[in-house]
Amino acid sequence: MPLPLDGVTVVSLEQAVAAPYATRQLADLGARVIKIERPGGDFARDYDRAAKGESAYFVWCNRGKESVVLDLKEAGDRALLDRILARADVFVQNLAPGAAGRLGLDADTLRARLPRLIWCGISGYGDTGPYRDKKAFDLLVQCETGLVSLTGTPETPARAGFSVADVAAAMYAYTGILTALYERERTGTGSAFDVAMLDALGEWLGQPMYQTLYGGRPPVRSGARHPTIAPYGHYRAGDGREVFLSVQSDRDWVVLCEKVLGRPDLVRDPRFADNPLRREHDDELTPVLEEAFAAHGADELLELLDGAGIAGARLRTVDEFVDHPQLAARDRWREFDSPAGPLRGLLPPVAVHGREARMGPVPALGEHTDAVRAEFADPGA
């Protein structure tokens, strides 16, 4: 069955995570993604060897693409790239600051020659301002946005457990490209746009930002507890295991007190009368909850919470997530090929009825170079 982006050609001069993850979404939707790699390849190929000898980062971000190795400092390869771009719909780059301009691949230069081309640039800090030339990687942007100051325990800050700044930028680039393709269908003309990792992650930090701007004090690090809602976090059950639960409203608080804790008197306790008070008195609230939970093992407690309509969860490891019964019941796993052989991956989150994403193979370095050179050969040579 045809996919939405069948017939769309994307050329990406990409490395690491942000641009590759964005273009992988396009490949899943049927776009032809030609990944231009420098001699030696995208350095993310060498981040680790976790996926049967392949990099977990690279496998995650690059399935369904064609790998073409070009040396853009060499005149013949630079001319080949121009011929490829002349037949492309989208160009994506996340090169080091200023590199696209030095190669003549900046938005103004390309779109003056190719007005239907959609140009997307991903950078750390944007193309103006005092940080424009500063190199940026995920953890560093997490630091600059304040995320690391929010994550961890009161004693120790911590990075988020995955490349969240890269993913944020990738998803805005992906949606920006889809928007630009839709706009071009209406106007016949391409467009150019930039995504800065600082801006993308900053948008995701909207709640703590507004709390800081107008709440009178910045959020505090609270480990696995929610910094502004209570009870919302981990609590010890009678068997020593921990259960996570979330009370989002006063109505939920009443239900928790009456149906789970067996303590309807707590509803009238002035320390816990509303959410700000419950959060302020969380140190007093926690032992009250754990005293009531001591009569139940973790599994029994989760059943009790579910029966009362209170949101709860168990803390799973990544291994346990891979074996999650909900993923198995919904048939979310598929195999795709790679240089190391078949690998498992999750279907993309948008589940379109009657159609599946194209989860193509992960390319070996330069696997498609010869075929693309032949396809885009100079007719005058």
N, C-alpha and C positions, 0 to 999 in steps of 0.2 A: 504494500500500500504506500502511495506517495506520502512523503513527510512534508511539513510546512515549508522548509527551507531548501527542498530539492531545487537544483538549478542556481542556487546562490553560491558564489565563489568568494571565499575569505582568504586573504593573504595575511599572515601574521609573522611579524619579526619579533619574536617573543622569547622570554626566558623566565625561569623560576616558576612563580605560581599565579600571579594576578592575571596577566594576559592569557597564559595557557588555560587557566580554569574558565575564563570567559569564553574563549573560542571552543573549548570542549562542549559547552552547552549548545553552541551553534551546530557543531558536528552531530550531537545527539539528535538534533532536529532536522538533520538531513543535509546541512550545508557541506560543500566541499571545502575543507580547511587545509590550505597549503602552508605548512609550518617551515619557515626559513630558519635554518640553524647555521651558526658559524662553524668553520672547521673545528673539530673537537666536540661540537654539539652543545646543546642547552646544558648549562652547568647543573641543572636540577637532575640530570641523568646520574650524577655522581653523588647525590646527597646521602644515599644509603643503598643497601642491597637487600632490602627486606622482602620484596615481592619475588620470590624464587630467583634471586640474583639481580632483579631490576629494582630501580628506585621506587619506593612507595609513592613519593611525591610525583614522579614522572608518570607512573601508571595512572594515578588519580586524575591528572590534569590533561592527558594527551591521547586518550583513546580516540579512534575514528579519524585520525589526521594523516596527511602525507608529509613525510620528512624529506626536505630538500636541503642539501648542504651547499651554501654559496659563500664565496669570499667577496664581500661587497667592496673591498678595496681594489679588486681586480676588475678591469674595465669590462671584460666580456661577461662576467657574472652580474655586474651592476646593470648592464644592458639587458641581460636575460630577465632580471627582476622587473625592469620597466615594461618588458613585453608581457610578463605575467600580470602586472598591475593593470595594463591596458584592457584586460579582459576580466578584471575582478570587480566585484560589487563592494567589498569591504576591505579596508586595510587597518590592521591593529598593530601597535608597537608599544613596548614598554622598555625601550632602551635606556641607557644611562642619560642623565640630563644633557641636552644639547646634541646628542649623537644623531638623532633623526635629521636635524637641520644640517649638520655637517655632511650627511649623505644625500642631501637634496630630497629627503622623504618627509619633510614637514608638511603640514596641512596646506598652507598657501601655495607651495610649489606644486604639489601633486594635484590639487583640485583646480588650479589654473589650467592644467593640461587635461584633467579627467573630471569634468564637472558632475558626472553621475556617481563618482566614487564617494563612499562613506568612510571618513577618516576618524579613527579613534586612538587617542594617545592616553596611556596610563602612566602616571608618575607618582612619586612619593608625596610631593608637597605642592604641585602645580607649577605652571610655567612662568609665573611672576613672583615677586616678593623676595625677601632675603634668603629664603630656603630653596629657591628654584634650582640651584646647582648642587644641592646637598644630596648625597646618596641616601637611599632609604630602603630598609628591609623591615619585615613584618614586626619583629619585636621592638625595633626602634620607633616605629610609628605607634605601636601600642603605648610606648613610654610617652611620646610627644602628645598624644591625645588625652593622657591621664588615665587610660584604662588600667595600666599596671598599678596605679595608686589606689584603684578600687578593688583589685582582685587579690585574694590571699587572705591571710589571717590578720588580726589587729597588729601582730608583731612583725609579720613578714609579707611584703608585697610579692606578687607572682604574675607571670605572663599567663594569658589565656592558653588553654591546652592545645590549641591548633592555630593555624595561620589566619586569624580572624581579620586582620587588616587587609591581607591579600584577598580573602574571600569577599569582604565587603566591596572592595574596589572592583573585583571581577564581576560581581552581580550587578553593580551599577553600569559597568561597561556593557555587559550582556543586554540589559534592558534598554540601554541607550542605543545600541545597535538595532535591536528590534524596532524601537520607536523610529529611528532614522530610516529603516527599510520601509516602514509603513508610510512615513512622510514622503519618501521618494515616489511611492506608488501614486500619491496624490499630486505631487508637484513636478515629477520628472527630474528633479535635481537632488544630488547628494548633499551631504552636510559634514561638518567637522565638529568634534567635541572632545573634551578632555575629562578625565576622571583622576582626581588626586586621592591617594590612599588616606591622607589626613582628613579630607572632607568626607570620604565615604564612612570611615570608622567614626568620625565625629558625629555624623548623622545618627548612627546607631547608639551613640551615647547621649541621646537627647534627654532622657529622663534624669540621669544624674546631673547633666548640665543645667537643666532648669531648676532642679533642686538646689544646686549650688548658687545660681544666679539670684533666686528669689526666696530660697528657704532659710537663709540666714546662716547656714553652715554646710560644709561639703559632706557628702556621704562618707561613712566610715567602712573600712574593710570588715567583713563579717563572716569570712570563711564560707561555709556552705549554708549559712543562714541568710535570709533576705534582709537587706539593710533597712527597709522601710515598712515591711508587712510582717505581722506576727499573729498566731504562730505560723511560720513558713520556713521549714528546714528539717533537720534531722533530729530524731528523738529515739531514745533507747527503749527497746521492747524488753519483755521479761526474760527472753532467752539470750540477751546480750547483743543481739543484732540491732541495727538501726533502720528505722522507717522514716521516710520523708513524707510530710503532709503539707497542705496549703489551705489556709482559711482566708478567703478573699473578701468576705463581707461579714457584717454583724449577724446576718441571718445564718451564715455558715457557723459562726461562733456559737450561736444558740444551739444549733443542731449538734455540734461537737460536744458541748457541755452536757446536753440532755441524753443523747443517744450513744455516745462513745465513752465519755468520761464518767457518766453517771453522777455528775455534779451540777445539777441545775442551779445550785446556789452561786456558782461562779458567774452566771449571767449578770447578777446584781452586784458583783464585786467591783467597787469603784476603780480598782487598779486596772481592770480589764474591760472597761465599759465601751471603748471604741478602739479602732486599730492604732491610732497614735499612742494611746495609753498602753495598749498591749505591747507595742514595740518598746516603749519607754521602760516597761517593767518586765521585759523578756527574761531577765535573769531570775525573776521570781516565778514567772509563768512556766518556765521549762521544768523545774522539779515537780510542779503540780501535775503537768502532763505525764511525766515519766513515772510518777507514783501510780497513776491510774493505768498506764500502759504496762506496768510490771506484772499484771495478771494475765497478760497475753504474750504468746510468741509472735515473732514478726509476721509470719504468714497469716495467723489468726487475726492479728491487728489490722492487716491490710484488708482482709475480708470484712472486718467490722467497719472500717472506714468506707469501703466501697458500698456496703449495705446502707450506710447512713447518707451516702451522696457526698462524702468529703473526699477531695482529691488526694491521692496518696501514691507513693512509688517506692520501689526498693532501689538501693544504690547498686548498679551493675558495673562490672568492669567492661572494657571494650570486648574482651572474649565473650562475656555473657551477652552483650548486645548483639554480636554476630549470630549467636544462637537464639535470639529473642523469638519467643513463640508467635508474636504478632507479625513479624516479618515472614516467618515460615507460613503462617496461615494465609497471608495475603500474597504469597508467591512473589516476593520482591527481589529475589536473587536471580541473576543471569550470569552466564559465562561469556567472556570475550577473549580474543586471542592476544598474544604478546610475543616478543622474541623469546621469552622464557617458557612459552606454552600457555594453555588456558588458565585464566584467572577469573575469580568470582568478583562481581560488583553489584551494587544496588541499582535498581532502575532509578532514573531521575524522579524527583518528588512530584512533578506535575504528571498525574496519571490521566491521560486522555482516553476516554472510553473507545474501545475498538481499535486502538493503535498503540504501538510501542515505539519508544525511542530507538534509534540506531546506535547500538553500542559496538562500534567498530574496533578493529585491532589497534593496539599500541604499536607505533612504527619503530623499527630499528633505525639507528642513525643513518641518514642518507638513503633509506630504502627506496625512495621514489625519485632520487635525483636524476638518474638516467632517463626515466620515462618522462619526467617534466621537461628536461632539456630537449628531448625529441619533440614533444608536443608544442613547445614554445620556441622552436628553433628560428633563427633569423632567416626569413625567406630570401633575403638578398645575399646571404653568405655563400 
